[in-house]
Amino acid sequence: MSAKERVDVWTAPIVLGALTAVGLISALVSDDAGDVLAWLTLGVPVAVVLWYVPRRQPKSAVSRNDSI
């Protein structure tokens, strides 16, 4: 796997993890504007999941039988 492929694969999880960390820390240490920041940053990973789950295509029956 080349370095570019690694960057392409890991960029989104790292960004979502950083947003989650910022949201959790913001929720713990600040009020008012920090609470709004926490809601926004913690809502992004949820929104991404809700966006991609319905679009996920099930594996075909052929590929399931290959692993047996």
N, C-alpha and C positions, 0 to 999 in steps of 0.2 A: 504494500500500500504506500503510495507516494505521500509526500508531505501535504500537497494540495488536497488530496482525497481525505486525509486526516482532518484538515482544517474544515473542509466541507461537511464532514460527518459530525464533528464535535462543536461547531459554532453555535447551533441552536440550543443544544443542551446546556452549554456553558452560559449563554445569555439568559436562558430561563432560570438556571440555578442562581445566577447573580441577582436577577430581579427578585427571586424568592427570598434570598438572604437580605437584600435591602428592605423588602417589605416586612420581614419578621423583625429585623432590628429597629426599623422605624416604628412599628407597632409597640415595641417594648419601651423605647426611650423617649418618645415625644407625644404630644397631644395636638389636637386640632389639625394643623397642616400635615403633621406626621401620620395621623390616622387616615387622612385622605390619601397620602402617598402609599401607605400600607395597603389600603383597599385596592388602589390602582395596580400596584406592582404584584400583589398576590392574585389579582383577578386575571392578569395576562396569561399565566400558565393554564388556568382553568378555561379561559377562552380558546387557547390553542388546542387543548384536548377536545373541547366541544366542537371545534372547527374540523378536526381531522378524524374523529371517531366515525361519524356517519359516512365519510368518504373512503374508509378502509375497505378494501376488496377482500373477500374471503379467499382462502387458498382453494385451488381446484382439487377435485378428488384424486387426480393423477399425482399431484405433488404430495398429498397425504400418504398415498400408498407407497411412494418411493422410500419413505423413511422406515417402513416396517421391515 
